């Protein structure tokens, strides 16, 4: 035992001496004698004898290469050593190679029965023989639905039609038949409308007609009737008196009547059912009609009023008796005031339902149709006051210039209303966000859910008619989603499956099976959150949760 212990001690002492000597050689001003001793040790093989065989670095010593070069520095010759280490271990290859997914793999995608019938010209009986797969439904009204493998459907279509060329010909024929069917349907609908007009329509009133008996539709219809009568009598007064102010008021009432007709058209269009071409509906038609109404007020009302006022200033004309004009203006003031009161009451009721102040509700144009009626009737009342005042000054002084100034004042008032309507409705059509308090409430509802880590890039857009579209980037907690999946599994069976895994192929099969199920669980979590958002906030109609 003593010789062995002595040899081990000698080895340890030699290794310590070697380490100290190597440290001295790496210094900038090392001793040449030490470097020579180091080179002799390595060159003549005494290095390997000094190092114990059990040292962890002994396996790589054979891969060390030594280079000796002569470098002249400050007129003195010196030798330096450069050690290059060559890797001695081979790269470990992955068990599973990267899989190249081609077009054949996408044939395993699922396809619904409706698409299979339409795109591959099949019948319902043809699909009965194919494999059926139950999947989670993307629609709210159904829990799950049946899909088919796309490869099975394609194979069945080739079996039915014989070749891809025959299938393409059949698709072309069906497309032509569909176009012909739509043309016949259009002609038949036209004939049916003419038949109903001739015999009378005894069916119940449609939803489009019912919107004009309540809410904004009722306000618009009342305004159309009153402004139409006012327009008729004001034109009679202008013809009788020749007053520029009365002409402006007649043009004002005419523009209001035409614009409110546009609003009625927008209201009837906005309640139509969404179709494939307009999946989010037609609710923005109210903003579009209000925008056109604002432009119409500017071009028709303000433009003609300014023009007539300027012409009155340049070529003043004597004015006849204004008694009938005053009577018509008084009646117009009463009727316009009644319409204004109806619009104010409707806006107050809607603002109270939204939890907003009357001023804020009007400024943000939350109800564009009623908002237009409010502004037009306000301008009409102020216009009547301006016209009556200027006509009174003309009657007292006998100077027709005051009457022309009244026409310019009414035109300026119409221009201001028009500019406000154009601005507010343009902002609404650009995609206006809802109130920050509502956005915060929706965000907190998501963040308080256990499966959600964070919410990013939240966007809540007002679609009109109290409809909101909500979009957010959601960072889900994978552990919570996985636990939600595991709670529905049999742990004993899963443990047995794990114990049976012996090869990489079996491991891949096991992971693919449960990985796909976890993805389905994540989709179910998204559906649950969307339903919760719509339930807590009825104004939210469309929810888009994107997974980070």
C-alpha positions as semicolon CSV with decimal commas, in nm:
position;residue;x (nm);y (nm);z (nm)
1;X;0,000;0,000;0,000
2;X;0,284;0,241;0,080
3;X;0,438;0,244;-0,273
4;X;0,092;0,311;-0,421
5;X;0,028;0,598;-0,179
6;X;0,371;0,740;-0,249
7;X;0,309;0,724;-0,627
8;X;-0,030;0,895;-0,589
9;X;0,123;1,169;-0,375
10;X;0,398;1,218;-0,632
11;X;0,141;1,248;-0,907
12;X;-0,059;1,508;-0,710
13;X;0,255;1,707;-0,638
14;X;0,359;1,691;-1,004
15;X;0,012;1,805;-1,117
16;X;0,018;2,100;-0,874
17;X;0,364;2,198;-0,993
18;X;0,250;2,178;-1,353
19;X;-0,054;2,403;-1,290
20;X;0,162;2,664;-1,118
21;X;0,414;2,648;-1,401
22;X;0,136;2,692;-1,664
23;X;0,002;2,997;-1,486
24;X;0,346;3,153;-1,488
25;X;0,384;3,084;-1,861
26;X;0,052;3,259;-1,945
27;X;0,171;3,580;-1,780
28;X;0,290;3,859;-2,005
29;X;0,644;3,864;-1,871
30;X;0,696;3,496;-1,804
31;X;1,040;3,340;-1,749
32;X;1,192;3,171;-2,061
33;X;1,325;2,889;-1,848
34;X;0,976;2,809;-1,722
35;X;0,840;2,805;-2,077
36;X;1,118;2,567;-2,181
37;X;1,035;2,338;-1,892
38;X;0,666;2,338;-1,994
39;X;0,752;2,254;-2,355
40;X;0,982;1,971;-2,251
41;X;0,716;1,822;-2,027
42;X;0,455;1,817;-2,302
43;X;0,689;1,722;-2,585
44;X;0,854;1,422;-2,421
45;X;0,532;1,274;-2,288
46;X;0,591;1,341;-1,919
47;X;0,262;1,537;-1,916
48;X;0,049;1,226;-1,937
49;X;0,258;1,052;-1,675
50;X;0,213;1,339;-1,433
51;X;-0,167;1,353;-1,466
52;X;-0,373;1,086;-1,290
53;X;-0,569;0,858;-1,526
54;X;-0,893;0,937;-1,347
55;X;-0,876;1,309;-1,424
56;X;-1,176;1,424;-1,631
57;X;-0,963;1,606;-1,890
58;X;-0,734;1,311;-1,968
59;X;-0,968;1,197;-2,252
60;X;-0,906;1,515;-2,449
61;X;-0,530;1,545;-2,412
62;X;-0,468;1,357;-2,732
63;X;-0,657;1,628;-2,922
64;X;-0,425;1,913;-2,813
65;X;-0,190;2,047;-3,085
66;X;0,115;2,261;-3,007
67;X;0,265;2,526;-3,232
68;X;0,602;2,698;-3,173
69;X;0,681;3,029;-3,343
70;X;0,968;3,278;-3,317
71;X;0,859;3,639;-3,265
72;X;1,110;3,927;-3,249
73;X;1,009;4,173;-2,981
74;X;1,228;4,466;-2,885
75;X;1,529;4,308;-3,053
76;X;1,513;3,987;-2,848
77;X;1,413;3,640;-2,968
78;X;1,134;3,470;-2,784
79;X;0,913;3,166;-2,829
80;X;0,539;3,155;-2,773
81;X;0,303;2,862;-2,757
82;X;-0,043;2,857;-2,924
83;X;-0,270;2,575;-2,815
84;X;-0,559;2,473;-3,043
85;X;-0,827;2,248;-2,901
86;X;-1,003;2,016;-3,144
87;X;-1,347;1,882;-3,043
88;X;-1,342;1,514;-2,962
89;X;-1,719;1,454;-2,923
90;X;-1,958;1,392;-3,214
91;X;-2,288;1,587;-3,237
92;X;-2,582;1,389;-3,097
93;X;-2,854;1,353;-3,360
94;X;-3,218;1,420;-3,272
95;X;-3,442;1,119;-3,235
96;X;-3,714;1,272;-3,458
97;X;-3,612;1,437;-3,780
98;X;-3,785;1,753;-3,899
99;X;-4,095;1,647;-4,086
100;X;-4,164;1,798;-4,425
101;X;-4,539;1,858;-4,461
102;X;-4,658;1,858;-4,819
103;X;-4,992;1,880;-4,996
104;X;-5,075;1,519;-4,911
105;X;-5,074;1,597;-4,541
106;X;-5,330;1,877;-4,585
107;X;-5,570;1,623;-4,732
108;X;-5,624;1,509;-4,374
109;X;-5,802;1,839;-4,310
110;X;-6,168;1,832;-4,218
111;X;-6,453;1,955;-4,436
112;X;-6,819;2,009;-4,351
113;X;-7,101;1,826;-4,524
114;X;-7,234;2,144;-4,687
115;X;-6,897;2,221;-4,846
116;X;-6,857;1,859;-4,955
117;X;-7,192;1,870;-5,136
118;X;-7,135;2,212;-5,294
119;X;-6,767;2,191;-5,387
120;X;-6,750;1,825;-5,490
121;X;-7,101;1,787;-5,637
122;X;-7,203;1,506;-5,405
123;X;-7,533;1,400;-5,251
124;X;-7,622;1,341;-4,889
125;X;-7,641;0,968;-4,959
126;X;-7,280;0,973;-5,083
127;X;-7,159;1,107;-4,748
128;X;-7,331;0,835;-4,544
129;X;-7,061;0,583;-4,638
130;X;-6,772;0,809;-4,533
131;X;-6,606;0,829;-4,194
132;X;-6,779;1,078;-3,966
133;X;-6,591;1,281;-3,705
134;X;-6,751;1,488;-3,429
135;X;-6,574;1,820;-3,368
136;X;-6,626;2,125;-3,151
137;X;-6,856;2,367;-3,333
138;X;-6,746;2,725;-3,407
139;X;-7,108;2,841;-3,384
140;X;-7,284;2,946;-3,067
141;X;-7,609;2,757;-3,124
142;X;-7,452;2,409;-3,156
143;X;-7,216;2,225;-2,922
144;X;-7,058;1,998;-3,185
145;X;-7,105;1,905;-3,547
146;X;-7,005;1,635;-3,796
147;X;-6,713;1,676;-4,037
148;X;-6,545;1,451;-4,292
149;X;-6,187;1,392;-4,400
150;X;-6,112;1,594;-4,711
151;X;-5,921;1,302;-4,862
152;X;-6,227;1,078;-4,822
153;X;-6,451;1,338;-4,987
154;X;-6,212;1,383;-5,280
155;X;-6,187;1,008;-5,330
156;X;-6,566;0,976;-5,320
157;X;-6,610;1,254;-5,576
158;X;-6,368;1,081;-5,814
159;X;-6,557;0,758;-5,760
160;X;-6,889;0,926;-5,842
161;X;-6,777;1,138;-6,139
162;X;-6,495;0,923;-6,274
163;X;-6,230;1,192;-6,336
164;X;-6,136;1,547;-6,232
165;X;-6,239;1,672;-6,577
166;X;-6,590;1,534;-6,537
167;X;-6,613;1,695;-6,193
168;X;-6,504;2,033;-6,338
169;X;-6,770;2,010;-6,611
170;X;-7,037;1,932;-6,353
171;X;-6,931;2,234;-6,144
172;X;-6,957;2,458;-6,449
173;X;-7,304;2,328;-6,531
174;X;-7,422;2,380;-6,175
175;X;-7,284;2,734;-6,172
176;X;-7,477;2,818;-6,487
177;X;-7,790;2,662;-6,341
178;X;-7,749;2,868;-6,023
179;X;-7,720;3,191;-6,223
180;X;-8,032;3,102;-6,420
181;X;-8,216;3,017;-6,097
182;X;-8,133;3,356;-5,946
183;X;-8,255;3,534;-6,258
184;X;-8,584;3,344;-6,247
185;X;-8,617;3,416;-5,877
186;X;-8,567;3,787;-5,936
187;X;-8,833;3,790;-6,208
188;X;-9,076;3,594;-5,992
189;X;-9,024;3,830;-5,699
190;X;-9,093;4,127;-5,924
191;X;-9,414;3,966;-6,052
192;X;-9,518;3,886;-5,694
193;X;-9,467;4,247;-5,586
194;X;-9,678;4,369;-5,876
195;X;-9,947;4,116;-5,784
196;X;-9,950;4,232;-5,422
197;X;-9,970;4,596;-5,526
198;X;-10,267;4,514;-5,748
199;X;-10,464;4,303;-5,496
200;X;-10,333;4,457;-5,176
201;X;-10,094;4,311;-4,927
202;X;-10,275;4,154;-4,632
203;X;-9,962;4,016;-4,462
204;X;-9,853;4,156;-4,124
205;X;-9,623;4,455;-4,128
206;X;-9,258;4,369;-4,174
207;X;-8,975;4,458;-3,940
208;X;-8,867;4,737;-4,176
209;X;-9,204;4,910;-4,146
210;X;-9,227;4,861;-3,770
211;X;-8,909;5,063;-3,702
212;X;-9,093;5,381;-3,804
213;X;-9,343;5,351;-3,519
214;X;-9,094;5,378;-3,233
215;X;-8,758;5,525;-3,142
216;X;-8,557;5,719;-3,403
217;X;-8,783;5,603;-3,687
218;X;-9,084;5,768;-3,523
219;X;-8,891;6,094;-3,476
220;X;-8,785;6,093;-3,842
221;X;-9,137;6,034;-3,973
222;X;-9,280;6,313;-3,757
223;X;-9,008;6,549;-3,881
224;X;-9,072;6,458;-4,246
225;X;-9,445;6,539;-4,217
226;X;-9,396;6,868;-4,034
227;X;-9,108;6,994;-4,249
228;X;-9,294;6,902;-4,567
229;X;-9,591;7,118;-4,465
230;X;-9,363;7,402;-4,354
231;X;-9,178;7,390;-4,684
232;X;-9,504;7,419;-4,880
233;X;-9,637;7,720;-4,685
234;X;-9,299;7,898;-4,679
235;X;-9,272;7,878;-5,055
236;X;-9,622;8,030;-5,082
237;X;-9,515;8,314;-4,850
238;X;-9,196;8,375;-5,051
239;X;-9,394;8,392;-5,379
240;X;-9,636;8,640;-5,220
241;X;-9,376;8,863;-5,048
242;X;-9,050;8,811;-5,241
243;X;-8,856;8,814;-4,911
244;X;-8,501;8,676;-4,927
245;X;-8,526;8,557;-4,566
246;X;-8,849;8,373;-4,645
247;X;-8,685;8,214;-4,949
248;X;-8,399;8,093;-4,726
249;X;-8,649;7,948;-4,480
250;X;-8,835;7,769;-4,760
251;X;-8,507;7,623;-4,891
252;X;-8,418;7,532;-4,533
253;X;-8,741;7,334;-4,488
254;X;-8,701;7,170;-4,828
255;X;-8,346;7,056;-4,747
256;X;-8,462;6,927;-4,407
257;X;-8,741;6,726;-4,571
258;X;-8,507;6,570;-4,829
259;X;-8,239;6,491;-4,571
260;X;-8,490;6,331;-4,337
261;X;-8,607;6,117;-4,627
262;X;-8,247;5,998;-4,656
263;X;-8,247;5,922;-4,283
264;X;-8,561;5,714;-4,322
265;X;-8,393;5,519;-4,600
266;X;-8,087;5,464;-4,381
267;X;-8,301;5,343;-4,089
268;X;-8,489;5,094;-4,307
269;X;-8,161;4,966;-4,451
270;X;-7,984;4,940;-4,113
271;X;-8,226;4,678;-3,974
272;X;-8,175;4,433;-4,260
273;X;-8,045;4,089;-4,172
274;X;-7,669;4,036;-4,234
275;X;-7,585;3,842;-4,548
276;X;-7,264;3,679;-4,680
277;X;-7,163;4,004;-4,850
278;X;-7,216;4,206;-4,529
279;X;-7,146;3,969;-4,237
280;X;-7,158;4,245;-3,974
281;X;-7,492;4,382;-4,095
282;X;-7,599;4,723;-4,225
283;X;-7,607;4,925;-3,902
284;X;-7,358;5,180;-4,042
285;X;-7,618;5,287;-4,299
286;X;-7,752;5,531;-4,038
287;X;-7,415;5,705;-4,022
288;X;-7,386;5,703;-4,402
289;X;-7,731;5,857;-4,448
290;X;-7,656;6,115;-4,178
291;X;-7,329;6,203;-4,352
292;X;-7,508;6,248;-4,686
293;X;-7,768;6,454;-4,502
294;X;-7,498;6,684;-4,365
295;X;-7,349;6,732;-4,712
296;X;-7,699;6,796;-4,852
297;X;-7,767;7,067;-4,592
298;X;-7,441;7,239;-4,686
299;X;-7,489;7,224;-5,062
300;X;-7,863;7,279;-5,086
301;X;-7,956;7,482;-4,781
302;X;-7,650;7,686;-4,697
303;X;-7,540;7,738;-5,058
304;X;-7,875;7,864;-5,185
305;X;-7,929;8,081;-4,878
306;X;-7,590;8,249;-4,919
307;X;-7,646;8,294;-5,290
308;X;-7,988;8,456;-5,243
309;X;-7,857;8,677;-4,961
310;X;-7,565;8,802;-5,169
311;X;-7,792;8,870;-5,466
312;X;-8,025;9,065;-5,233
313;X;-7,735;9,278;-5,115
314;X;-7,620;9,348;-5,471
315;X;-7,967;9,403;-5,617
316;X;-8,210;9,498;-5,338
317;X;-8,577;9,458;-5,424
318;X;-8,878;9,613;-5,247
319;X;-9,075;9,375;-5,025
320;X;-9,453;9,348;-5,022
321;X;-9,670;9,310;-4,712
322;X;-9,510;9,068;-4,465
323;X;-9,824;8,988;-4,262
324;X;-9,875;8,643;-4,414
325;X;-9,503;8,575;-4,385
326;X;-9,516;8,649;-4,010
327;X;-9,812;8,415;-3,968
328;X;-9,638;8,133;-4,151
329;X;-9,318;8,187;-3,952
330;X;-9,516;8,171;-3,628
331;X;-9,677;7,843;-3,730
332;X;-9,339;7,710;-3,841
333;X;-9,189;7,804;-3,505
334;X;-9,456;7,608;-3,321
335;X;-9,429;7,298;-3,544
336;X;-9,050;7,297;-3,549
337;X;-9,048;7,339;-3,172
338;X;-9,278;7,037;-3,135
339;X;-9,048;6,824;-3,351
340;X;-8,747;6,946;-3,153
341;X;-8,918;6,847;-2,827
342;X;-8,984;6,494;-2,960
343;X;-8,617;6,458;-3,062
344;X;-8,491;6,588;-2,726
345;X;-8,709;6,343;-2,531
346;X;-8,590;6,051;-2,745
347;X;-8,223;6,145;-2,702
348;X;-8,263;6,186;-2,326
349;X;-8,421;5,844;-2,297
350;X;-8,141;5,681;-2,499
351;X;-7,868;5,868;-2,310
352;X;-8,018;5,757;-1,978
353;X;-8,023;5,396;-2,098
354;X;-7,651;5,421;-2,191
355;X;-7,560;5,587;-1,863
356;X;-7,432;5,898;-2,040
357;X;-7,509;6,267;-2,014
358;X;-7,731;6,431;-2,277
359;X;-7,449;6,657;-2,401
360;X;-7,198;6,373;-2,434
361;X;-7,450;6,150;-2,609
362;X;-7,517;6,420;-2,869
363;X;-7,151;6,516;-2,921
364;X;-7,047;6,157;-2,983
365;X;-7,341;6,100;-3,221
366;X;-7,442;5,771;-3,060
367;X;-7,784;5,791;-3,229
368;X;-7,713;5,953;-3,568
369;X;-8,072;5,967;-3,699
370;X;-8,220;6,137;-3,393
371;X;-7,908;6,352;-3,365
372;X;-7,965;6,492;-3,715
373;X;-8,329;6,570;-3,636
374;X;-8,222;6,748;-3,316
375;X;-7,966;6,965;-3,491
376;X;-8,183;7,040;-3,794
377;X;-8,482;7,138;-3,581
378;X;-8,262;7,349;-3,355
379;X;-8,127;7,524;-3,663
380;X;-8,483;7,559;-3,794
381;X;-8,606;7,727;-3,473
382;X;-8,307;7,962;-3,467
383;X;-8,350;8,026;-3,841
384;X;-8,713;8,126;-3,792
385;X;-8,608;8,366;-3,517
386;X;-8,332;8,516;-3,737
387;X;-8,564;8,547;-4,037
388;X;-8,846;8,704;-3,833
389;X;-8,605;8,950;-3,671
390;X;-8,452;9,063;-4,001
391;X;-8,792;9,086;-4,171
392;X;-8,917;9,294;-3,879
393;X;-8,624;9,534;-3,915
394;X;-8,701;9,561;-4,287
395;X;-9,067;9,639;-4,210
396;X;-8,971;9,907;-3,955
397;X;-8,692;10,076;-4,153
398;X;-8,805;9,995;-4,506
399;X;-8,448;9,888;-4,590
400;X;-8,439;9,549;-4,774
401;X;-8,073;9,499;-4,682
402;X;-8,175;9,365;-4,338
403;X;-8,377;9,095;-4,509
404;X;-8,076;8,994;-4,718
405;X;-7,862;8,982;-4,404
406;X;-8,120;8,744;-4,254
407;X;-8,074;8,513;-4,552
408;X;-7,697;8,515;-4,498
409;X;-7,748;8,442;-4,127
410;X;-7,971;8,142;-4,199
411;X;-7,715;8,013;-4,453
412;X;-7,433;8,047;-4,200
413;X;-7,637;7,859;-3,939
414;X;-7,702;7,576;-4,184
415;X;-7,333;7,562;-4,273
416;X;-7,235;7,519;-3,907
417;X;-7,486;7,237;-3,856
418;X;-7,367;7,070;-4,176
419;X;-7,001;7,085;-4,070
420;X;-7,083;6,931;-3,732
421;X;-7,281;6,645;-3,889
422;X;-7,006;6,570;-4,140
423;X;-6,742;6,562;-3,866
424;X;-6,930;6,344;-3,616
425;X;-7,052;6,090;-3,870
426;X;-6,709;6,065;-4,035
427;X;-6,557;5,989;-3,695
428;X;-6,818;5,718;-3,639
429;X;-6,757;5,556;-3,979
430;X;-6,380;5,550;-3,922
431;X;-6,428;5,301;-3,636
432;X;-6,475;5,481;-3,306
433;X;-6,384;5,315;-2,979
434;X;-6,636;5,270;-2,700
435;X;-6,604;5,440;-2,362
436;X;-6,277;5,373;-2,171
437;X;-6,479;5,256;-1,871
438;X;-6,647;4,989;-2,082
439;X;-6,313;4,877;-2,226
440;X;-6,168;4,853;-1,874
441;X;-6,464;4,647;-1,757
442;X;-6,425;4,400;-2,045
443;X;-6,049;4,377;-1,990
444;X;-6,087;4,310;-1,617
445;X;-6,340;4,036;-1,686
446;X;-6,082;3,853;-1,897
447;X;-5,787;3,919;-1,667
448;X;-5,974;3,782;-1,366
449;X;-6,015;3,445;-1,538
450;X;-5,767;3,181;-1,409
451;X;-5,672;3,064;-1,759
452;X;-5,558;3,410;-1,873
453;X;-5,212;3,543;-1,795
454;X;-5,236;3,881;-1,968
455;X;-5,438;4,083;-2,219
456;X;-5,272;4,285;-2,496
457;X;-5,381;4,506;-2,787
458;X;-5,742;4,551;-2,677
459;X;-5,973;4,710;-2,937
460;X;-6,346;4,769;-2,881
461;X;-6,522;4,932;-3,178
462;X;-6,874;5,072;-3,192
463;X;-7,058;4,924;-3,493
464;X;-7,367;5,138;-3,442
465;X;-7,714;5,059;-3,306
466;X;-7,562;4,956;-2,973
467;X;-7,343;4,684;-3,125
468;X;-6,980;4,646;-3,020
469;X;-6,699;4,443;-3,171
470;X;-6,432;4,337;-2,918
471;X;-6,084;4,216;-3,012
472;X;-5,789;4,127;-2,787
473;X;-5,460;3,933;-2,785
474;X;-5,485;3,681;-2,501
475;X;-5,187;3,516;-2,332
476;X;-5,328;3,192;-2,193
477;X;-5,177;3,004;-1,899
478;X;-5,082;2,668;-2,051
479;X;-5,070;2,501;-1,711
480;X;-5,431;2,591;-1,630
481;X;-5,548;2,478;-1,974
482;X;-5,357;2,150;-1,937
483;X;-5,503;2,093;-1,588
484;X;-5,849;2,156;-1,731
485;X;-5,780;1,879;-1,982
486;X;-5,633;1,643;-1,723
487;X;-5,935;1,682;-1,495
488;X;-6,140;1,501;-1,760
489;X;-5,892;1,214;-1,805
490;X;-5,846;0,879;-1,634
491;X;-5,508;0,909;-1,462
492;X;-5,462;0,536;-1,421
493;X;-5,517;0,473;-1,791
494;X;-5,286;0,760;-1,887
495;X;-5,016;0,629;-1,652
496;X;-5,046;0,288;-1,809
497;X;-5,007;0,443;-2,156
498;X;-4,692;0,621;-2,038
499;X;-4,543;0,300;-1,902
500;X;-4,604;0,126;-2,234
501;X;-4,399;0,386;-2,423
502;X;-4,069;0,221;-2,517
503;X;-3,969;0,369;-2,855
504;X;-3,951;0,722;-2,999
505;X;-4,238;0,636;-3,235
506;X;-4,464;0,538;-2,945
507;X;-4,366;0,858;-2,762
508;X;-4,455;1,063;-3,070
509;X;-4,795;0,892;-3,097
510;X;-4,867;0,955;-2,729
511;X;-4,771;1,323;-2,747
512;X;-4,965;1,386;-3,069
513;X;-5,279;1,233;-2,924
514;X;-5,282;1,437;-2,604
515;X;-5,140;1,749;-2,770
516;X;-5,435;1,762;-3,010
517;X;-5,677;1,718;-2,722
518;X;-5,512;2,001;-2,530
519;X;-5,550;2,228;-2,833
520;X;-5,921;2,139;-2,843
521;X;-5,942;2,226;-2,473
522;X;-5,782;2,563;-2,547
523;X;-6,043;2,626;-2,816
524;X;-6,318;2,540;-2,567
525;X;-6,167;2,793;-2,323
526;X;-6,182;3,061;-2,592
527;X;-6,549;2,978;-2,658
528;X;-6,625;2,997;-2,287
529;X;-6,465;3,340;-2,253
530;X;-6,648;3,474;-2,559
531;X;-6,984;3,357;-2,422
532;X;-6,903;3,508;-2,083
533;X;-6,822;3,845;-2,242
534;X;-7,148;3,848;-2,438
535;X;-7,350;3,739;-2,136
536;X;-7,209;4,006;-1,906
537;X;-7,220;4,277;-2,177
538;X;-7,517;4,238;-2,414
539;X;-7,391;4,520;-2,640
540;X;-7,089;4,304;-2,737
541;X;-7,205;4,113;-3,046
542;X;-6,873;4,008;-3,205
543;X;-6,573;3,883;-3,005
544;X;-6,232;3,801;-3,156
545;X;-5,985;3,653;-2,905
546;X;-5,645;3,585;-3,064
547;X;-5,406;3,350;-2,885
548;X;-5,050;3,465;-2,820
